[in-house]
Amino acid sequence: MILEKYYTDLESITSIDTWDLLKQLKPIEEKIDDEYKDRIKTERKILAFSLNNGDLSPKLSRVDSKGDIKSYPDLDKFTDSEIKYLQERLKSVENPWIKSRYSHALWNITRNNQYAKISIDCYLKNIDTLANDSDNESFHKISIFVECVLFIGEKTKQQIESIKENVLSLLKSNKLPNYIKSHVLEIAMANSLVKPKELEFTLECITDWIEFSSEGSFFSNQTTLNTAIKLSEKVQKSPKVFYKLLAENQDLIINQHPDEKDFIRYTSFGEKAKYYKKAGELEKHEECLKEYTRLKNRFELGHIESKLPEKETQLLNDYLNRKSELILEMPIEGILTYFASGDDLLIKEEVLDKMTEEGFKKSFHQFCSTSTFDINSNHKHASDEEVKENERFRNYTIQFSLFVFPLIIKVFAYGMLKGKISYHSVFNFIQANSWYGQRFPKELNERDIDEKSDWLSLLAPGLHDYFSQIEWAVMMSKDNLQNYVLCVDSLTTKFEGAIRDFIRLQGGTTTTEKRGELQEQLLEELLQNKIITKLFKAEDISLFTYVFTKKGWNIRNNVAHCFYPYSNYSFDKATLVFICLLKLGKYKLTYKEK
């Protein structure tokens, strides 16, 4: 009875979106008998998948203690009895929403094109239902299902003509909002099933899809016009009309920023001038260029920008390109060892000291008082020593920004394209070559080794997220949403614990006496611990200090107290923490019996 009622509820749903299912599927109030539990679990697992780029994606992914990625639900974990159950359900169910999910899952599991065909038919029915629905809030789901039919069709070569006919019909529809048609066009262009020539007719319609009446249309207009330019180039048509519209689209931003001190207004005129030139509107290009030049001396950013001259910039780029090429000629072991121990990666302490001293002598700061602001805008008057320390950190930041960050970006990006660098290759390197992958007694006076955990198990989730973000950015350069919150928070909080364990494992102590009481050393004290100063170069300790303490980026404090807004979680900060952990883990230890 319970199962029949559940099946009835499933037949009545009109969406397989997770949030919609919460509203449409009523909770089961009755006790579930054992004979029904497995079936309901299977149904729940099937509904837990989400649609991503046309295929089923797990709801959750986690990294276990061995560094392996585990997912829920996992198509590879469906049992024979569950597969048989889904096959039977597919025969009996009528609702195309549920039927599309069963067949899509069965195609993934069995790779039987019979299920691909059913799945495509169901998705096309769902698209037709949505396209004829008066509820505008449901229109966005159309593009999700278009991705599905194109993805499955491309993989299986099933229902190709039917898919193309439906996609082209959507692009010609008078019922759909223009932004939906634009998204469908973008998806179709990224798929090999629909040829550019078959989409060429949309170039006559796209000008009608652009909306200048609403300020909120700027980004959708920009996406639509950029898609039109790509299509024009593929079919060898002039894109000038679309560049002209891109220029006019900038007015939506310019009108929102009337203040001439606003740098957004300034940059928008620069973009407008660029687009008019590509459109062949040279007179308007000159007008915008004049305004752009006039605003150069009016806008305010609140900071000083210094650029290398063109010649020096080219020399620096050539140097970094050549250096990254040499590094990438090495195996993964050599690449990571260089970033962990390379003598020429970081600026030498004596060079930094000399730069700071000379810079401070020439600086205007010594003739006036200086106030500094922390991340929460609290200010303080800085002493001469603090001003000098700030100057030292500025020099360090400049050197890091010019020589280290670009090198890491080039090596990691090209390393991923070459298949040398990935989460798994880094994990394997650390496991084999670092004390992070070794298991030691929990306490120095114990003889039992903890067989279940090591430091790599604690670092793995953050490492996986870090390299996943980089891979996403490299492989999806124009369609990526970077989010470094997890890896920065996770890896930052692990550093202090790892350095404590390292000191203890070397026979050192992390205890200090303050005001007659024994206490654990603070991070700043740990970095000056005798074990650390003995085993790590001064350049490494400076990096640790600048990354984690108030003398520099102060990442540890800002993470611990949640001072960072979302925008502060960046690739730069994640990379700083990763390099520090790599350097801290450069040793492999030997446990000696007493």
HELIX and SHEET records of a PDB file:
HELIX    1   1 ILE A    2  GLU A   11  1                                  10    
HELIX    2   2 THR A   18  GLN A   24  1                                   7    
HELIX    3   3 ASP A   34  ALA A   48  1                                  15    
HELIX    4   4 LEU A   75  LYS A   77  5                                   3    
HELIX    5   5 ASP A   80  SER A   92  1                                  13    
HELIX    6   6 PRO A   96  THR A  110  1                                  15    
HELIX    7   7 ASN A  113  ALA A  131  1                                  19    
HELIX    8   8 ASN A  136  SER A  138  5                                   3    
HELIX    9   9 HIS A  140  THR A  156  1                                  17    
HELIX   10  10 ILE A  160  LYS A  172  1                                  13    
HELIX   11  11 ASN A  178  MET A  189  1                                  12    
HELIX   12  12 PRO A  196  LEU A  199  1                                   4    
HELIX   13  13 GLU A  200  GLU A  204  5                                   5    
HELIX   14  14 ILE A  206  TRP A  209  1                                   4    
HELIX   15  15 GLU A  215  SER A  217  5                                   3    
HELIX   16  16 PHE A  218  LYS A  234  1                                  17    
HELIX   17  17 LYS A  240  ILE A  254  1                                  15    
HELIX   18  18 PHE A  263  ALA A  279  1                                  17    
HELIX   19  19 LEU A  282  LYS A  296  1                                  15    
HELIX   20  20 GLU A  310  LEU A  328  1                                  19    
HELIX   21  21 ILE A  332  SER A  341  1                                  10    
HELIX   22  22 GLU A  349  LYS A  362  1                                  14    
HELIX   23  23 PHE A  364  PHE A  367  5                                   4    
HELIX   24  24 ASP A  384  GLN A  399  1                                  16    
HELIX   25  25 PHE A  400  VAL A  404  3                                   5    
HELIX   26  26 PHE A  405  LEU A  417  1                                  13    
HELIX   27  27 TYR A  423  ASN A  433  1                                  11    
HELIX   28  28 TRP A  435  GLY A  437  5                                   3    
HELIX   29  29 TRP A  455  MET A  475  1                                  21    
HELIX   30  30 VAL A  485  LEU A  505  1                                  21    
HELIX   31  31 LEU A  523  LEU A  526  1                                   4    
HELIX   32  32 LYS A  530  LEU A  535  1                                   6    
HELIX   33  33 ALA A  538  PHE A  548  1                                  11    
HELIX   34  34 ILE A  555  ALA A  560  1                                   6    
HELIX   35  35 TYR A  566  ASN A  568  5                                   3    
HELIX   36  36 PHE A  571  LEU A  584  1                                  14    
SHEET    1   A 2 SER A  50  ASN A  52  0                                        
SHEET    2   A 2 ASP A  55  SER A  57 -1                                        
SHEET    1   B 2 LEU A  60  VAL A  63  0                                        
SHEET    2   B 2 ILE A  69  TYR A  72 -1                                        
SHEET    1   C 2 THR A 370  PHE A 373  0                                        
SHEET    2   C 2 HIS A 379  ALA A 382 -1                                        
SHEET    1   D 2 THR A 511  LYS A 514  0                                        
SHEET    2   D 2 GLU A 517  GLU A 520 -1                                        
END                                                                             
